[in-house]
C-alpha cells in the first residue's frame, strides 16, 4: 500500500482527505493565476501575486460583524441556569460546525488546497415560487427577489417549504449561505434573530431514524456534553427554530418502509410548529398540504456576469467580462449547459485563463477538454517536490466506465458507494487519482450502528454520464457479439440521462449512428432530441442545418406537458436557427408561457427554461388554458414593457397571437412608448380577453380594436381581470351601449345601499351597471362552499340592486352560498319595480329553485313538498335547522332530510343528531326519509364514523314518523348485526327500511332484517364491479361480507384493490391476510388483483403467485407504488399462469410501468 510522505495514509482516510498532503510550493502557472485572482477578489490571506501561503487551515472571515463582537462579550455562564448554559453551549457548537462548513467552499473541484468563505463566492441564480395551491399539478411560478425571500415573502409563508433544483443548481450552497447569515447575524437577513438553525445533510444519514441522534453526532463536537434528550428539550423550548434538511433525493431512508423522523417532519407529525426547509431534486411522496414550493432556475445572464466580476476577472475589468461573454456566445451548444451554476463556474475559469481555449463544436468536445484540464492540473502538481505521486492514465479508465454505467443503468440509479467498495472495483491507485482530481467526493456518513463510515459520489452527475458513455461505446464498438440496444438502454430514460446519449454519439461516429437509429424508432423520443445527438456525432453544426431548416419550416411546438429534455432540445435548436439565420415559420407556446424577462430580453417558460434567441421567428402563437379551466390564481399579466420587449427581441416577427383567457394584456400602449421601428413593421397583435372578445392592436394610437358586436361581460375573482372588466363596463355605460349580460362569477360580496354600488370580494366597486340587461350572480359549487363563504343578501340590498340597474330585465342568483330574504313585504316594493316585472330567481341551500312574485313579495317554488338538505356550511346549517324547526312546529311532514357530508354522531342521551360543526338537529319527529350521505371515498375523509347499535336504535326511535333511513358512504361503519333482544317491539312493528350502501361501485346494498337483526344483501350491480379494501378494520370486515355475497351471486369483480391493507398470504396459500387479521379466501370471480403501497419481498411475492394460480379468473396482477423483487427465478413461476396468459405489472411511480417476463423472471419496461 502506498503511503503519503509522512506515512499517515490511514489517518488521512479517516478524515476524508486522502488525496495526498497539500502542496506548499508553487503550482503550475495557470492555476496559480486563478488562485491569485481569487485572492485579490476576496481578500483571502496567504496569496500574493499568484504565490500560495503555507497555511492550509480554514480561514477566518475577513471582517467581524458587530454581532460577533457582542457575542465575544456575552455575560458569563455563572449568571445562567443549567438549562440556559446547555442552550448556549448548543448554539455555540452549531455555529462552530457551520463555520467550518461555510468556510470550506470549493469554487473549482480540483482546487482542494484552498477553501473559501461562502459569502465571498456565492452568486444568486434565479428563485421562483409556485402560486398554485396544487402541490403536484401547479405550474404557475413567480420570481422571488432573493434567496432571503424564501423566509420573508408573504406568498410562501408556511412551516414547510421545498427548495427544488437540478444537480449543480446551488441548493447546498444556498443552505450554507443561510447558515452564514445566521451565524454572523447579517443585517437585513430574516434569520438574523432566529434562535437556532439546524442544518443537516440528509445523504450522510444512512440508517439514522432519530433526528436528535443525527444532530448530536453530526453537528456537535465530542466535547459538548449534550445528549439527545437535551437537544429535544432545547428545540421544544426555543422561541424560534429553523430546520434545513439538505438533499432529500440523496437521503438513504427516503424509500424506507420503517418510518423515520424525516418522513414524520414532512407530514407535520414532528416539528409541527417549526419552520422546515427541504432541498431536493424531486418531490417526496408524502407532503403536508400547506407545503410551499420554491425552485432554483439556474444562472441567467445577469447571474453569470455577476459571478465573472465577483470571482474571475474583478469588478472593474470590463474587457475581461466581455471576453468571457464572447467565448460563451461563440459556443451556442453550451448555452443550455451553462445555466447550471456548477458547470458555468468551471467554464468561466477555463475560458478566462486558458490561452488554448477553443470554440467547441459539441458538448462532447467541451467535456473532453474540461476532463483534460482536470488531468493536466493534477499532473503538474505531481512534478513538484515532496508531493504524492499519482498514477495518471488519462485514457485508461475502463473500470470507472463500468462502474458509472452500472450506476445509471439500474432501475433505481446509484449515486453513492462505500469507500471500500470503490477500492475493490477501481483499485486504490485509480481511486486516489480521481479523488485528488476532484471528480470523486468523499463524505462521512452515519450508519445503522451510529458509527461513521465513508461514502463516495461523483462531483456532479455529468461526470458519471461521461464515463458511462465510454462504456456504452466500448460495448457497441468492440463486442464480438451483437448487443441489444433495447436491453442496454432499458432503464436509461433520455429525459433523465440526455448527456449519456449525446456523449456516446460524440465519442464514436459509428456508435452514434446506431444510437440515433435506436432513438428514431423509440416511442416518446422527440426528433428534436435526435437532432442534438446528430450534432454530437458529426461535431459540426453545418451537418445538421438541413434538419434544422426542415424542422423550422413547420410550426415548432412547445407544450406544457413536454418533459424538460424536450423543451431544452427545442431551445437549443432555436439557438442554432438564430445563429445561422434560419427562419422559424411559427413558434407555438402551448400553455407553457410564463412571462417576458425585460432585463434579459428573453421569454421565460413555466418550466423555468428561457428562450433567448428568437430573432428569426416569424409568427409567435401563445396559447393559454381553455376558459373552463382558468382559475383565479392563473392569470398571467403581460405588461406594456414586456409586450414591446417581445416585439423588439423577435426581429423578424410578423404576427403574435395570445389565445386563451388567462392572459391579462395592457389596456393600451401609449403612443410615446412605441418605437418608430415597430410602427413601421406593423406587426399584427391579437388577443382574446376573459369575456371571450377578440381584440387587435392599432399601432396608430396604441388602442385595441374589438371584433365583437354585442358586448357580454364576465367578471371573475382575479383582481387584475376585474379592473379590465370594470373599465370596459364604465366605457359601455358612458356610451349608452347595452350590455346583454353581466356575469359576476364567484366574486360578488354585497350591495352597498348607501353608495348604490356592487362591492366585489376584492374590494373593488361596480358603480356603472345602468345598461346591464341580465345580471347573473354565480356562487361556488355546492362541493366547495365552506363556512366562511355564505353571503347574506338583505331586503334593502336586493331592492337597491334592482333600482340601480336601470335597464335590468332579469337577475339570477346561482349557487348555494347566497342566503336571500324569505320575502319582500309589499309595502317595501316601489311601484316602478312592480311595473318593470324583473325576473328574479335563486337556488336555495337545499337545491330548490325559487322565483319572486312581485304581487305579494313571496317566493314561488317548483317543489311542492318540502325536502331539506343540510350541507357542511355552518350558515347553511343554521338556515336549514330554523326551517326544520318551523316545519316540525307546524306539523308539516318533511319528505326527506338529507345530511350531506355533515353527520358526526347520534347523541343517545339528548336524543339528537350532532353535526360535524357541533350544531344539533333536535326536531326530527316529522321526517319521513333520513338520508346520510358520506364522502366519495375513504381517502377524502378525516376518519371513519362508527354508528353503534345504541345510536342506530336511538335514531330510529327519535324520528317518530320515519319510514326509511339510508347510510351512503365509505366512512360509515354500522354494526355487523343487532341482537334481537335489543330491538324494541315498536320498531319491529314500524318496519322502518334501514339500508347501508358503502360504495356504489361494489354493487351491494345491505338492508336490516327486523326479524333477526341481520343484514340482507341486495345485488344492484349491473355487470361487473370493482372492490376496494382500505386499512380500517371495520371496513375490511364489511368488505369480506360483500365479497362473499358477490362471489355467491357470481358477480364478476373486475378489480380487487388492496390499498395499504395487504399483509401476506396464508401458509396454505389459500387466503389473503389483511392488516386487521381478516382473511380473503380464493375468489373465482376476480379478474384482477391490485396491491398498492405495500412492499413485497421475494417470499411473499411467490406466495401471491401461488394464490392467483388458484383464482382461476385472474388475468392481471398489479403492484402499485411499492417495492417488489428485482427478479424472480423463472422455475418458481407456475406453469398455469403462463398458460392462462397472466400479466404481472409493476408501477413503481406514476408514469413508469414494467411487465414481468414469466419465462425468464425479469421485469421489462413498457
TITORRO-453932 format. One record per residue (C-alpha): x, y negated, z negated; residue in three letters. Coordinates in steps of 0.1 Angstrom, whole numbers, plus 2048, in hexadecimal, padded with zeros to 3 digits. Last residue first. Layout:
N
XYZALA...
//
This chain:
1166
64F8098D3UNK66F8108BFUNK6788358BCUNK67A84689AUNK68D867899UNK68188A890UNK68D89B8AFUNK66D8AB8BDUNK6558978A9UNK6628768B6UNK65585E89CUNK64783D8ABUNK65481B8A0UNK6427F989EUNK64E7D6897UNK6367B989BUNK62E7B6876UNK6467C985FUNK6527ED85AUNK6367F9871UNK63A81F874UNK62683688BUNK62185C88BUNK60E8688A9UNK5FD88A8A8UNK5FD89C8C9UNK5E88B98BCUNK6038D28C7UNK61E8BC8B7UNK60B8BC896UNK6058E1899UNK62B8E789BUNK6318D9878UNK64E8C1874UNK6698D085EUNK67E8DC87BUNK6808B9888UNK6948AF869UNK68688C862UNK69786A868UNK69A848858UNK68385383CUNK66683A836UNK665817827UNK645803826UNK6327E8839UNK61B80084BUNK61D82684FUNK605835869UNK5FB85A86FUNK5E785F88EUNK5D487C89DUNK5C288887EUNK5A58A0887UNK5B48C0878UNK5BC8B2855UNK5D18D084CUNK5EF8C4860UNK5E88A2851UNK5F18B082FUNK6118C183BUNK61D8A084BUNK61588E82AUNK62A8A8817UNK6478A182FUNK64587C828UNK644883802UNK665896804UNK67587D81BUNK66D85E806UNK64E84880BUNK64B823803UNK6278177FDUNK61B7F680CUNK602807824UNK5FA82B82CUNK5E383184AUNK5D3853851UNK5C1855873UNK5A686C881UNK595876860UNK57788E863UNK5898AE856UNK5928A0834UNK5AC8B281EUNK5A58A87FBUNK5A88847ECUNK5B58847C9UNK5AF86C7ADUNK5CD865796UNK5C783F796UNK5E48397AEUNK5D68527C7UNK5E18767CDUNK5D98847F0UNK5CE8A87F0UNK5D58CA7FFUNK5FB8C8800UNK5FC8E47E5UNK6148CE7D1UNK5FC8B17D3UNK6058957EBUNK6128747DDUNK60B8517D0UNK5F483F7E8UNK5E08217DCUNK5F58047E8UNK5DD801806UNK5D1824811UNK5BE821832UNK5A983F83EUNK5A2835862UNK58A84287DUNK574854863UNK55B86A877UNK53B870864UNK53589585EUNK51B890844UNK52F8A482BUNK54E890834UNK53C86F830UNK52E87880EUNK54F886801UNK56186680EUNK5478517FCUNK54C8627DBUNK57285F7DEUNK56D83B7E7UNK55A8357C7UNK5768447B1UNK5918317C4UNK57E8107BEUNK57B81879AUNK5A181C797UNK5AA7FC7AAUNK5C88017C2UNK5B68007E4UNK5A681A7FAUNK59981081CUNK580824831UNK57A81E856UNK55A82A866UNK54D83E884UNK52B840895UNK50F82C887UNK51782C862UNK4F982684BUNK4FC846838UNK4E8845818UNK4F68527F7UNK4E28597D8UNK4F184D7B8UNK4E985F798UNK4D385377BUNK4BF87377BUNK49B868784UNK4A384478BUNK4B884C7A9UNK4CF82E7B0UNK4D78277D4UNK4FA8287E4UNK4FF81B807UNK51A82B81DUNK52781E83FUNK54A819833UNK54E7F9848UNK5327E9833UNK5477EC814UNK53B7F17F1UNK5167F47F8UNK5037F87D8UNK4DD7FC7D6UNK4C47F97B9UNK4A07FC7C4UNK48B7F67A5UNK47581479CUNK45E7FF785UNK45581F773UNK47982A76EUNK480807761UNK464808748UNK47082A73BUNK49181B72FUNK4B082B73FUNK4CB834726UNK4BF858721UNK4C285F746UNK4E8858746UNK4F183E760UNK50A84877BUNK52C83D78AUNK52781B77AUNK52B7FE792UNK54C7EE79DUNK5457CF7B1UNK5637BF7C2UNK55E7D37E2UNK53E7C17EBUNK5187C37EDUNK5037CA7CEUNK4DE7CA7D6UNK4C17C77BDUNK49D7CE7C7UNK47A7CA7B9UNK4817B279DUNK4617A378DUNK46E7A4769UNK49379B771UNK4A079F74DUNK49B7C574DUNK4AF7CB76CUNK4CC7B5760UNK4CC7C773FUNK4CE7E9750UNK4EC7DE766UNK4FE7CD749UNK4FA7EB732UNK50680374DUNK5257ED753UNK52B7D7771UNK5507D5777UNK55C7B778BUNK57D7BD79EUNK5997A479FUNK5A37837AFUNK5907897CFUNK59C7877F3UNK5B17A77F5UNK5947BB7E7UNK5807B3807UNK56379F815UNK55B78F7F3UNK53B7987E1UNK5167937E7UNK4FE7997CAUNK4DB79A7D7UNK4BE7987BFUNK49C79E7CEUNK47B7967BDUNK4867797A6UNK46976C791UNK47977676FUNK49C769776UNK49E748764UNK4BF74B750UNK4DA74776AUNK4F973B757UNK515724762UNK53872F75AUNK54572877DUNK54874D784UNK52375077DUNK51476075EUNK4F3771762UNK4DC770744UNK4CE786728UNK4DF77470CUNK4EF7936FCUNK4F17A771DUNK50578B72FUNK505798753UNK527792764UNK53A77C77DUNK52477579AUNK5307597B2UNK53776A7D3UNK5147617E1UNK4F97677C7UNK4DA76A7DCUNK4B97677CBUNK49E7757E1UNK4787727E4UNK47675A7C7UNK45375C7B9UNK44373C7ADUNK43973C789UNK43C716786UNK45671A76BUNK469733780UNK46871D79FUNK4756FF78BUNK49071377AUNK49C72179CUNK49D6FE7AAUNK4B26F278DUNK4C9710790UNK4CD7097B6UNK4D86E57B1UNK4F06EF795UNK4FE70B7AAUNK5046F37C7UNK5166DB7B0UNK52B6F87A3UNK5357067C5UNK53872C7C8UNK5167307D8UNK4F37367CBUNK4D973E7E5UNK4B473A7DFUNK4977487F2UNK4777347F2UNK45B742807UNK44F72C825UNK471725836UNK47070B852UNK4726EF838UNK4616CD838UNK4726B3822UNK45D699811UNK45B674818UNK43567581CUNK42F66883FUNK454668849UNK45768E847UNK47C696844UNK4876B7853UNK4956D583FUNK4AA6F3849UNK4B070E82FUNK4D371B82AUNK4D171D804UNK4E76FE7FFUNK4D06E9814UNK4D16E483AUNK4C86C1845UNK4B16AF85DUNK4A768B865UNK495682886UNK49065D886UNK46C652887UNK47362F893UNK451624885UNK457634864UNK478622862UNK469601869UNK44F60684EUNK46B606833UNK46C62781FUNK46F6217F9UNK4496207F3UNK447642804UNK45E6527E9UNK47A6647FBUNK47D6897F1UNK4946A37E2UNK4B268C7E8UNK4CF69B7FDUNK4EB6B17F0UNK5036B680CUNK51D6D2809UNK5086EB81AUNK5106E183DUNK4FF6CD858UNK4EF6AB851UNK4DD6A0871UNK4D367D87BUNK4BD674898UNK4B16568ABUNK4C963C89EUNK4CA61B8B2UNK4CC604893UNK4E461A87FUNK4E5604860UNK4C060A858UNK4C2630859UNK4E2630843UNK4D361982AUNK4B5631826UNK4CD64F81FUNK4E363B808UNK4C562F7F3UNK4B66517F1UNK4D865F7E4UNK4F06757F8UNK50368D7E1UNK52369C7F1UNK52F6BD7E5UNK5556C07E8UNK5636C67C6UNK5546E87BFUNK55F6F87DFUNK5506FB802UNK565710819UNK54F72E81EUNK530719824UNK540707841UNK54A6E3839UNK5346C6840UNK5286B7860UNK517696863UNK507691886UNK4FB66E88EUNK4E866B8AEUNK4E164A8BFUNK4FF6368B3UNK4FD6118BFUNK4FC60289CUNK51861888EUNK5305FB888UNK53D5FB864UNK54D61D860UNK56461A843UNK58662B83CUNK58A63A819UNK59865B827UNK57866D81CUNK565655833UNK54F639827UNK53063083DUNK52760C83CUNK50B5F582FUNK5225E1817UNK50C5E57F8UNK4FD606803UNK51F618808UNK516638819UNK52A65680CUNK54866D813UNK545679837UNK56468A845UNK55A6AE84DUNK5536A4872UNK541683874UNK532687897UNK5266688A9UNK50F6708C6UNK50265D8E5UNK51563E8DCUNK5036218EDUNK5196058FBUNK5115E38EBUNK5345D58F3UNK53A5CF8CEUNK52D5F28C6UNK5436028E0UNK5625F08D3UNK55B5F78AFUNK55661C8B7UNK57861D8C9UNK58960D8ABUNK577626894UNK5826438AAUNK5A76398AAUNK5A8633885UNK59665487EUNK5B1667892UNK5CC65887CUNK5B866185DUNK5B3686865UNK59169385AUNK57F69387BUNK56C67688CUNK55A6818ACUNK54E6688C6UNK53766B8E4UNK53D6528FFUNK52A654920UNK53F64D93FUNK55F661938UNK57D65894EUNK58E641935UNK5A862793CUNK5C3623922UNK5D460191DUNK5F95F7924UNK5EE5D9939UNK5FD5E095BUNK608604953UNK5E561194FUNK5E663193BUNK5CC64B943UNK5B265892BUNK59D678928UNK58167990FUNK57C6988F9UNK5756858DAUNK59868E8CCUNK5A967D8E9UNK5B468C90AUNK5D467E919UNK5E1670939UNK60165F945UNK60965C96AUNK62C64C96DUNK62C62B980UNK65162C987UNK65160698BUNK63F60196AUNK659617959UNK676603968UNK6675E395BUNK66A5EF937UNK6495F1925UNK64A5E1902UNK63E5BF90EUNK61F5CF91DUNK6145DC8FBUNK60D6028FDUNK5EA60A8F2UNK5D661E8D9UNK5F56338D3UNK5F16598D8UNK5E36718BEUNK5E86948CCUNK5D46B08BBUNK5B86AE8D4UNK5C86C08F0UNK5D96B8911UNK5F469D912UNK5FE699937UNK61E68A944UNK624681969UNK640675980UNK65E67B96AUNK68067797BUNK69266795EUNK68267B943UNK693669926UNK68364892FUNK65F656930UNK66466A910UNK67264B8FEUNK653636909UNK63D6508F8UNK6526528D9UNK65462C8D5UNK62E6298D9UNK6296438BFUNK61E6678C5UNK60A6748A7UNK6056998A5UNK5E46A3893UNK5E46C5883UNK5DC6BD85FUNK5B86B6865UNK5B36D6878UNK5B36DD89EUNK5A87008A6UNK5876F88B6UNK5966DD8CCUNK5AE6F48DEUNK5D26EF8D2UNK5EA6D88E2UNK5F96D7905UNK6156C0911UNK61A6C0936UNK6396AF943UNK63C6AC969UNK65C6A397CUNK6776AF963UNK69A6A6970UNK6A5690952UNK6996A8938UNK6B96B0925UNK6B56AD900UNK6996C68F9UNK69C6CE8D4UNK6956ED8C0UNK6836E989EUNK6697058A5UNK64E6EA8A8UNK6626DB8C5UNK6766BB8C4UNK6786A68E4UNK6986938E8UNK6A566F8E8UNK6BA6738C9UNK6AC6558B7UNK68A6578C7UNK68467B8BCUNK6656848D0UNK64D6998BBUNK6406BC8B4UNK6386CC8D6UNK6326F28D4UNK60D6F68DEUNK6176FD903UNK6346E790DUNK6316EA933UNK64E6DD948UNK6476D796CUNK65B6D598DUNK67C6D697BUNK6946C6994UNK6B86D3994UNK6D16B698EUNK6ED6CE984UNK6F06C395FUNK6CB6BF95CUNK6C46E2969UNK6DF6F1952UNK6D06DF933UNK6AD6EB93EUNK6BC70E93FUNK6C970A91CUNK6A86FE90EUNK69671C91FUNK6AD735910UNK6A87248EEUNK6837278F1UNK68674C8FAUNK69F7518DDUNK6877408C5UNK6697568CCUNK64E7488E2UNK62C7458D1UNK62B71F8D3UNK6327218F8UNK64D71390FUNK644716934UNK65970C951UNK64170696EUNK65071198FUNK66D7039A3UNK681704982UNK68472A982UNK68F72B9A6UNK6A970F9A1UNK6B6721982UNK6BA742995UNK6CC7309B1UNK6E271E997UNK6ED73F989UNK70F74399AUNK71671E996UNK716721971UNK735736972UNK73F750958UNK72F76A96EUNK724781951UNK71D765939UNK707753952UNK6F577495AUNK6ED777935UNK6DF754936UNK6C975E954UNK6BD77C940UNK6B1765925UNK69C75193EUNK68E77294DUNK67E77792BUNK680798919UNK65E7A590DUNK65F7C5920UNK6827D192AUNK6877D6950UNK69B7B7955UNK6AE7BC934UNK6BB7DD93FUNK6C67CF961UNK6D87B394FUNK6E97CD938UNK6F67E1955UNK7037C2967UNK7147B6947UNK7257D8943UNK7347D3966UNK73E7AE95EUNK74E7B693DUNK75379E91FUNK73878592AUNK71C79E92CUNK7257AC90BUNK7277898FCUNK704781909UNK6F47A18FDUNK70479E8DAUNK6FC7798DBUNK6D677E8DDUNK6D57928BDUNK6B47888ADUNK69E7828CBUNK6B379B8DFUNK6A67B78C7UNK6C17D18C0UNK6B07EF8B1UNK6AD8048D0UNK6CB7F38E2UNK6E08128E6UNK6C282A8EAUNK6B3816906UNK6D5810914UNK6DA835917UNK6FF83D91AUNK70D851937UNK72986892DUNK74E860934UNK74B84191DUNK763826927UNK74E80A935UNK72D80D922UNK73B817900UNK7587FF902UNK7417E290CUNK7297EB8EFUNK7467EB8D7UNK7527C98E3UNK72E7BC8DEUNK72F7C88BAUNK74E7B38B5UNK73E7938C0UNK71C79B8AFUNK72E79E88EUNK74077D894UNK71F76C89CUNK71077887BUNK727760869UNK744764850UNK73F789853UNK73879B833UNK74B7AC817UNK7407B87F5UNK7537BA7D4UNK7487CA7B4UNK73F7BB792UNK7317D2778UNK70C7CE76DUNK7067F3772UNK6F17ED790UNK70B7D77A0UNK7137B279CUNK7247A57BBUNK7467957C2UNK74B7867E4UNK76378B801UNK760779822UNK76C788843UNK773774862UNK78875D84CUNK7AA76685CUNK7B777383BUNK79978B839UNK79D79685DUNK7C279E856UNK7BD7AF835UNK7A27C6843UNK7B77CF861UNK7D47D884BUNK7BE7EA831UNK7AF803849UNK78F7FB85CUNK775814851UNK78481F830UNK78F7FC825UNK76C7EF82EUNK75C809818UNK7737FF7FCUNK7677DB800UNK7427E57FEUNK7317D881EUNK7197BC825UNK7017B2842UNK6F27D384CUNK6D57D1865UNK6B67E485DUNK6AD7F987CUNK6D27FD881UNK6E47EF8A0UNK6F17D188CUNK7087E2874UNK7137FF889UNK71E7E68A4UNK7337D388BUNK7437F287DUNK74B7FF8A0UNK75A7DE8ABUNK76F7DD88BUNK77D7FF892UNK7847F58B7UNK7977D68ACUNK7B77D88C1UNK7BA7B88D6UNK7C67A08BCUNK7DC7B88AAUNK7E97A488DUNK7F97B9871UNK7FC79F856UNK81D794845UNK818784823UNK829762820UNK84B75C810UNK85974B82FUNK84273F84BUNK83D75386BUNK81E76385CUNK80C74185CUNK80F73E882UNK7FE760887UNK7E2756870UNK7DB736884UNK7DF7488A6UNK7C676389CUNK7AB74B892UNK7B27368B1UNK7AE7558C7UNK78C75B8B7UNK7827388C1UNK78D73D8E5UNK77A75E8E8UNK75C74C8D9UNK75E7308F2UNK762747910UNK74575D904UNK72E73F901UNK734738926UNK74872393EUNK75C712924UNK76D6F192CUNK78F6F391CUNK7A16EA8FCUNK7C66EE903UNK7CE6CF8EFUNK7BE6DD8D1UNK7B76C58B5UNK7966B48BCUNK7846D08CEUNK7906EA8B5UNK7846D4898UNK7626CC8A8UNK75C6F08B3UNK7636FE890UNK74A6E6880UNK7316EC89DUNK730711895UNK72870C870UNK70F6F0878UNK6FB706890UNK6EE6ED8AAUNK70F6F48BBUNK7027158C9UNK6E67038DCUNK6FE6EA8EDUNK7197048F3UNK70F70C917UNK7106E691DUNK7366E691AUNK7406C4929UNK7276B3912UNK73A6C38F4UNK75B6B7901UNK74E695907UNK7406928E3UNK76269D8D6UNK7736818EAUNK7596678E0UNK75F66D8BCUNK78566A8C0UNK77F64A8D4UNK76A63B8B7UNK78564389DUNK77862C881UNK76664586CUNK78066086EUNK78967A888UNK77E69C87AUNK76C69C858UNK75667E855UNK756670878UNK751692888UNK73869C86EUNK72467C873UNK724680899UNK7176A4896UNK6FC69887EUNK6F167D897UNK6F16958B4UNK6DB6AF8A3UNK6EA6C888BUNK6D46E487EUNK6AE6E7879UNK6AE6EF854UNK68C6FA848UNK6746F182CUNK656706822UNK6406FF804UNK63371B7EDUNK6107157DDUNK6037367EAUNK61E7497D6UNK63375E7EDUNK6377837F3UNK645791813UNK66477A812UNK66776182EUNK685762845UNK6A9753845UNK6A874B820UNK6AD730806UNK6967327E7UNK68F7127D3UNK67E7167B1UNK66F6FA79CUNK66570877AUNK64170B76DUNK63B72F779UNK65E73A770UNK65375E774UNK63376D782UNK63275179CUNK63476A7B8UNK65675E7C3UNK66376079FUNK65678479BUNK66978E7BBUNK68977F7ADUNK68378F78BUNK6837B279AUNK6677CA7A4UNK6727ED7ABUNK6697F57CEUNK6877E17DAUNK6857CF7FBUNK6947AE7EFUNK6AB7BF7D6UNK6CB7BC7EAUNK6C67977EFUNK6D578D811UNK6B477F81FUNK6AE76E7FDUNK6CD759802UNK6D073F7E7UNK6B973E7C8UNK6B771B7BAUNK6A6717798UNK69D6F478CUNK6976EE767UNK6876D0756UNK67C6CC731UNK6906EA724UNK68070270BUNK67A71F723UNK69C71C733UNK6AE71B712UNK69A739705UNK6A074E723UNK6C5746722UNK6C774F6FDUNK6B6770703UNK6CF77871EUNK6ED771708UNK702752702UNK7257536F3UNK736741710UNK75A74E711UNK75376772DUNK74974C745UNK72574574CUNK71674276FUNK71976577DUNK71577D760UNK6FE76974AUNK6E975C766UNK6E577E776UNK6DB78D754UNK6C0772751UNK6B3779773UNK6AD79D76AUNK6AB7B8785UNK6CF7B978EUNK6D97D47A7UNK6EC7C27C2UNK6EB79E7B5UNK70678E7CAUNK6F07887E8UNK6D97747D2UNK6F27587CDUNK6E57467AEUNK6E17217A5UNK6D0719784UNK6CC6F477EUNK6C56E675CUNK6BB6C574CUNK6AF6B376CUNK6B768E769UNK6CC68A788UNK6BA6A579CUNK6A568C7AFUNK6C667D7BBUNK6C56577BDUNK6E76547ABUNK6FA6757A8UNK6F8685786UNK71A69578CUNK7106B9784UNK6ED6B4794UNK6F96A57B5UNK7146BF7B7UNK6FB6DB7B2UNK6E56CC7CEUNK7046CA7E4UNK70B6EF7DDUNK6E76F87E6UNK6EB6E6807UNK70B6F980EUNK6F8719809UNK6DC710822UNK6F570183BUNK6E870C85DUNK702728860UNK6E9744862UNK6C573786AUNK6B3721852UNK697721839UNK69470F818UNK67571D805UNK6657097EAUNK6537157CBUNK64A6FD7AEUNK6396E67C6UNK63A6C37D3UNK63F6C67F8UNK62C6A8805UNK6376927E8UNK65B6917F5UNK6736907D7UNK6816B37D3UNK6876BD7F7UNK68C6987FCUNK6AF69D7EFUNK6B86AF80FUNK6B0690822UNK69567E836UNK67F69B83AUNK6716A185DUNK64E6AE862UNK6446D186DUNK6246DF87CUNK625704882UNK612715867UNK60A73A86AUNK62074884EUNK61B72E832UNK5F872283EUNK5F370182CUNK6036EF84AUNK61B6D2845UNK63B6E6847UNK65A6D383DUNK6786C8852UNK69D6C384BUNK6B66BB866UNK6DB6BD860UNK6EC6AC842UNK7116A8841UNK7246B7824UNK74A6B3826UNK75369C809UNK7366A57F3UNK73E6CA7F6UNK7606C57E5UNK77C6D47FAUNK7916F37FAUNK7B46F8809UNK7C571A80AUNK7A972A81DUNK7AB71783DUNK79F735852UNK77A72E84DUNK779709856UNK7656F1841UNK76E706822UNK75C6FB802UNK76D7037E2UNK7656E47CCUNK7406ED7CDUNK74670F7BEUNK75E7067A2UNK7486E8799UNK72A6FF798UNK73B71577EUNK7456F8768UNK7236E976BUNK712709760UNK72A70D743UNK7236EA736UNK6FD6F0739UNK700710724UNK71670070AUNK6FE6E3706UNK6E16FC703UNK6F47116EAUNK6FC6F26D5UNK6D86E66D6UNK6CC7086C8UNK6E77076ADUNK6DC6E46A3UNK6F06C66AEUNK7036AB69AUNK7226C0697UNK7236C56BCUNK7326A36C1UNK71F6886D3UNK7276856F8UNK746671702UNK75168671FUNK72D68872CUNK72D66272EUNK74B663745UNK73A67C75BUNK71B66775CUNK72F649766UNK73B65D784UNK75F669788UNK7716657A8UNK78667B7BFUNK77569B7B3UNK78E6B27A3UNK7A16CA7B9UNK79F6F07B9UNK7C26FE7B2UNK7D97037D0UNK7F56EA7C5UNK8146E97DBUNK8096CC7F0UNK8046D0815UNK8146BB830UNK7FE6AB84CUNK80A688845UNK80568C820UNK7ED6A5810UNK7EC6AF7ECUNK7D16987E0UNK7AF6987F2UNK7A56767FEUNK789684813UNK790676835UNK7B6674831UNK7B8697823UNK7A16A683EUNK7B8696858UNK7D76A4848UNK7C86C6847UNK7BF6C586CUNK7E26B9874UNK7F06D6860UNK7D96EC874UNK7E86E3896UNK80D6DF88CUNK80F70287DUNK810701857UNK82A6F3840UNK833704820UNK81E70E802UNK80F72E810UNK7F273B7FCUNK7FB75E7F1UNK7E9779805UNK7C677F812UNK7BD7917F3UNK7A97757E2UNK78A7877D5UNK7967847B1UNK7987A97ACUNK7AA7AB7CDUNK7C47937C1UNK7CB7A87A2UNK7CE7C77B8UNK7E87B67CFUNK7FE7A87B4UNK8207B37C0UNK82E7907BFUNK8367917E4UNK81479F7EDUNK8127C57EEUNK80D7DE80AUNK800800800UNK
//
